[in-house]
């Protein structure tokens, strides 16, 4: 998929960036104008969506570079690093939202809630739902962990917007404390979204196993002439993985035949797992009795 994948992912991110900036601007401006801490906090959360989009675009630009002498495995992990940067954006906004909410608790001020308040929140909620559906579908189609991480970030906006709308209803009914309380709930959603992103990126950066060893073994053993395999190791991301393993061949097999066998095994693995960027096979003579 190569360049087409990266080009399409970039186009998706640019479109999402424009919508996220629109949503963030509407929430922040109206939140400060009305004194609603929950709306302003939700706006800052939306603003980090835009910052994440910019980070992702930079990550994709670097990740699409071909392998070179300093990066023989390619630059794909830069996309993962960009996903990790999204986590740090979330951490920054989490601190700011909690600080603002606690300050509002101490002052006890009540925001002005009008019909326009609900119109802004419901309108931005509809946009967020559309962004999540669009970006998630693109992530599945392009097998992009970066788009998936970014959609998780935007998905948290949907939940926070719902909590803010509920808080505005409470404030309208005479419970102003629900405004900063909703801001703290926003912080919870932000923290959960950050945890999900951190968990996925840490798996890639720590070279956690990507493919099930039993499934890989079954594919290899389906090739005629293979007497066994072991030392199966995989690493990378769900859409860009590396595999190396040892394959047993007949002890009296000619070297050129063993070489051909390794290519058959590799081709079958690549056909079964298109997300594999490379497969390294070490041919060994089968142990006595196999």
C-alpha positions as CSV (number, residue, x, y, z in Angstrom):
1,X,0.0,0.0,0.0
2,X,3.0,2.2,0.7
3,X,2.7,5.8,-0.6
4,X,-1.0,5.5,-1.3
5,X,-1.6,4.6,2.3
6,X,0.3,7.6,3.7
7,X,-1.2,10.0,1.2
8,X,-4.7,8.9,2.0
9,X,-4.0,9.0,5.8
10,X,-2.7,12.6,5.4
11,X,-5.8,13.7,3.5
12,X,-8.0,12.2,6.3
13,X,-6.0,14.0,8.9
14,X,-6.2,17.4,7.1
15,X,-10.0,17.1,6.9
16,X,-10.3,16.1,10.5
17,X,-8.0,18.9,11.6
18,X,-10.2,21.6,10.0
19,X,-13.3,20.2,11.8
20,X,-11.5,19.8,15.1
21,X,-10.4,23.4,15.0
22,X,-13.9,24.6,14.2
23,X,-15.3,22.6,17.2
24,X,-12.6,23.8,19.6
25,X,-13.0,27.5,18.6
26,X,-16.7,27.4,19.1
27,X,-16.5,25.8,22.5
28,X,-13.7,27.9,23.9
29,X,-15.1,31.3,22.7
30,X,-18.6,30.5,23.9
31,X,-17.3,28.9,27.2
32,X,-15.4,32.0,28.2
33,X,-18.2,34.3,27.0
34,X,-20.8,32.5,29.1
35,X,-18.5,31.6,32.1
36,X,-19.2,27.9,31.6
37,X,-16.0,26.2,32.8
38,X,-17.2,22.8,31.5
39,X,-17.7,24.2,28.0
40,X,-14.3,25.9,28.0
41,X,-12.6,22.8,29.3
42,X,-14.3,20.7,26.6
43,X,-13.0,23.3,24.1
44,X,-9.4,22.8,25.2
45,X,-9.9,19.1,25.0
46,X,-11.1,19.6,21.4
47,X,-8.1,21.9,20.7
48,X,-5.7,19.1,21.6
49,X,-7.5,17.0,18.9
50,X,-6.3,19.6,16.4
51,X,-2.8,19.6,17.9
52,X,-2.8,15.8,17.7
53,X,-3.7,16.0,14.0
54,X,-0.7,18.3,13.4
55,X,1.5,15.9,15.3
56,X,0.1,13.0,13.3
57,X,0.7,14.8,10.0
58,X,4.4,15.3,10.9
59,X,4.7,11.7,12.0
60,X,3.3,10.4,8.7
61,X,5.6,12.7,6.7
62,X,8.6,11.1,8.5
63,X,7.3,7.6,8.6
64,X,6.8,7.4,4.8
65,X,10.5,7.8,4.1
66,X,12.2,4.7,2.7
67,X,14.8,2.7,4.6
68,X,18.3,4.2,4.7
69,X,21.7,3.4,6.1
70,X,20.8,4.7,9.5
71,X,17.3,3.2,9.5
72,X,17.5,-0.1,7.7
73,X,14.1,-1.1,9.0
74,X,12.5,2.1,7.7
75,X,11.0,5.0,9.6
76,X,7.7,3.4,10.5
77,X,8.2,3.8,14.3
78,X,8.1,7.6,13.9
79,X,4.4,7.1,13.3
80,X,4.3,5.3,16.7
81,X,6.3,8.1,18.3
82,X,3.7,10.6,16.9
83,X,1.0,8.5,18.6
84,X,3.0,8.8,21.9
85,X,3.1,12.6,21.4
86,X,-0.7,12.6,21.4
87,X,-0.6,11.1,24.9
88,X,1.5,14.0,26.1
89,X,-0.9,16.5,24.6
90,X,-3.7,14.7,26.6
91,X,-1.6,14.9,29.8
92,X,-1.1,18.7,29.4
93,X,-4.8,19.4,28.9
94,X,-5.7,17.0,31.7
95,X,-3.7,19.1,34.2
96,X,-5.2,22.4,32.8
97,X,-8.8,21.1,33.0
98,X,-8.4,19.9,36.6
99,X,-6.8,23.2,37.7
100,X,-9.6,25.2,36.1
101,X,-12.3,23.0,37.6
102,X,-10.9,23.2,41.1
103,X,-10.6,27.0,40.9
104,X,-14.2,27.2,39.9
105,X,-15.2,25.1,42.9
106,X,-13.5,27.6,45.2
107,X,-15.1,30.7,43.6
108,X,-18.6,29.2,43.4
109,X,-19.5,31.3,40.3
110,X,-22.5,30.1,38.2
111,X,-22.3,30.2,34.4
112,X,-25.0,31.7,32.2
113,X,-26.9,28.9,30.5
114,X,-29.1,29.7,27.5
115,X,-30.5,28.0,24.5
116,X,-27.4,29.0,22.6
117,X,-25.3,27.0,25.1
118,X,-27.2,23.8,24.2
119,X,-27.1,24.7,20.5
120,X,-23.3,25.0,20.6
121,X,-22.8,21.8,22.5
122,X,-25.2,19.7,20.4
123,X,-23.9,21.1,17.1
124,X,-20.3,20.3,18.0
125,X,-21.3,16.9,19.3
126,X,-22.8,16.0,15.9
127,X,-19.6,17.1,14.2
128,X,-17.5,15.0,16.6
129,X,-19.7,11.9,15.9
130,X,-19.1,12.4,12.2
131,X,-15.3,12.8,12.7
132,X,-15.1,9.6,14.8
133,X,-17.0,7.5,12.3
134,X,-15.0,8.9,9.4
135,X,-11.6,8.6,11.0
136,X,-12.3,5.1,12.5
137,X,-13.4,3.8,9.1
138,X,-10.3,5.2,7.5
139,X,-8.1,3.7,10.2
140,X,-9.6,0.2,9.6
141,X,-9.3,0.6,5.8
142,X,-5.7,1.8,5.9
143,X,-4.7,-0.3,8.9
144,X,-3.2,2.8,10.5
145,X,-2.5,2.8,14.3
146,X,-2.0,6.5,14.1
147,X,-5.5,7.2,12.7
148,X,-6.9,4.8,15.3
149,X,-5.1,6.6,18.1
150,X,-6.3,9.9,16.9
151,X,-9.9,8.7,16.6
152,X,-9.8,7.4,20.2
153,X,-8.8,10.9,21.2
154,X,-11.7,12.4,19.3
155,X,-14.1,9.7,20.6
156,X,-13.4,11.0,24.2
157,X,-14.8,14.4,23.0
158,X,-18.1,12.7,22.3
159,X,-18.3,11.5,25.9
160,X,-17.2,14.7,27.4
161,X,-19.7,16.7,25.3
162,X,-22.5,14.5,26.6
163,X,-21.4,15.1,30.2
164,X,-21.2,18.8,29.6
165,X,-24.7,18.9,28.2
166,X,-26.0,17.0,31.2
167,X,-24.2,19.5,33.5
168,X,-25.7,22.4,31.7
169,X,-29.2,21.0,32.3
170,X,-28.3,20.7,36.0
171,X,-27.1,24.3,36.1
172,X,-30.3,25.4,34.4
173,X,-32.2,23.6,37.2
174,X,-30.3,25.5,39.9
175,X,-27.2,23.4,40.6
176,X,-24.2,25.5,39.5
177,X,-21.8,23.1,41.1
178,X,-22.4,20.7,38.3
179,X,-20.4,22.9,35.9
180,X,-17.0,22.4,37.5
181,X,-18.0,18.8,38.4
182,X,-18.5,18.2,34.7
183,X,-15.1,19.6,34.0
184,X,-13.6,17.1,36.3
185,X,-15.5,14.3,34.5
186,X,-14.0,15.6,31.3
187,X,-10.6,15.1,33.0
188,X,-11.5,11.4,33.7
189,X,-12.4,10.8,30.0
190,X,-9.1,12.5,28.9
191,X,-7.2,10.3,31.3
192,X,-8.8,7.1,30.0
193,X,-8.2,8.1,26.4
194,X,-4.5,8.8,27.2
195,X,-4.2,5.4,28.9
196,X,-5.5,3.6,25.8
197,X,-3.0,5.4,23.6
198,X,-0.1,4.9,26.0
199,X,-0.9,1.2,26.2
200,X,-0.9,0.7,22.4
201,X,2.2,2.7,21.7
202,X,4.2,1.0,24.5
203,X,3.5,-2.4,23.0
204,X,5.1,-1.3,19.7
205,X,8.0,0.6,21.3
206,X,8.8,-2.4,23.6
207,X,8.6,-4.9,20.7
208,X,5.7,-6.9,22.1
209,X,4.5,-9.9,20.1
210,X,2.3,-9.0,17.2
211,X,1.3,-12.3,15.7
212,X,0.1,-15.5,17.4
213,X,3.0,-18.0,17.4
214,X,0.6,-21.0,17.0
215,X,-1.0,-19.5,13.9
216,X,2.3,-18.7,12.3
217,X,3.5,-22.2,13.0
218,X,0.4,-23.6,11.3
219,X,1.1,-21.5,8.1
220,X,4.7,-22.6,8.0
221,X,3.9,-26.3,8.5
222,X,1.4,-26.2,5.6
223,X,4.4,-25.9,3.2
224,X,5.5,-29.3,1.8
225,X,9.1,-30.1,2.8
226,X,9.0,-28.3,6.1
227,X,9.8,-30.6,9.0
228,X,9.2,-28.1,11.8
229,X,9.8,-24.6,13.0
230,X,10.7,-22.8,16.2
231,X,12.1,-19.5,17.6
232,X,9.2,-17.6,16.1
233,X,9.4,-13.9,16.9
234,X,7.4,-11.0,15.8
235,X,7.5,-7.3,16.6
236,X,6.3,-4.0,15.2
237,X,2.8,-2.6,14.9
238,X,-0.5,-4.2,13.8
239,X,-0.1,-2.9,10.3
240,X,3.7,-3.0,9.9
241,X,5.3,-6.1,11.5
242,X,8.5,-8.0,11.3
243,X,8.8,-11.8,11.6
244,X,11.9,-14.1,12.1
245,X,11.9,-17.8,12.7
246,X,13.9,-21.0,12.3
247,X,12.6,-23.7,9.8
248,X,13.7,-27.3,9.8
249,X,14.4,-29.0,6.5
250,X,15.5,-32.6,5.6
251,X,19.1,-33.1,6.7
252,X,20.2,-34.3,3.2
253,X,18.4,-31.5,1.3
254,X,20.6,-29.6,-1.2
255,X,21.5,-26.0,-0.3
256,X,19.7,-24.6,-3.3
257,X,16.6,-26.6,-2.6
258,X,16.6,-25.4,1.0
259,X,16.9,-21.9,-0.2
260,X,13.9,-22.4,-2.5
261,X,12.0,-23.9,0.4
262,X,12.7,-20.8,2.5
263,X,11.3,-18.5,-0.2
264,X,8.1,-20.6,-0.5
265,X,7.6,-20.3,3.2
266,X,8.2,-16.6,3.1
267,X,5.8,-16.1,0.2
268,X,3.1,-18.1,2.0
269,X,3.6,-16.0,5.2
270,X,3.4,-12.7,3.3
271,X,0.2,-13.9,1.6
272,X,-1.3,-14.9,4.9
273,X,-0.2,-11.8,6.7
274,X,-0.1,-8.8,4.4
275,X,0.9,-6.5,7.3
276,X,4.4,-8.1,7.4
277,X,7.1,-5.8,6.2
278,X,9.7,-8.5,6.1
279,X,10.3,-12.1,7.1
280,X,13.7,-13.5,8.0
281,X,14.0,-17.3,7.8
282,X,16.9,-19.4,9.2
283,X,17.1,-22.9,7.7
284,X,18.3,-25.7,10.0
285,X,18.6,-29.4,9.5
286,X,15.8,-31.3,11.2
287,X,16.8,-33.0,14.4
288,X,17.3,-36.7,14.3
289,X,14.0,-38.5,14.3
290,X,12.0,-35.7,12.6
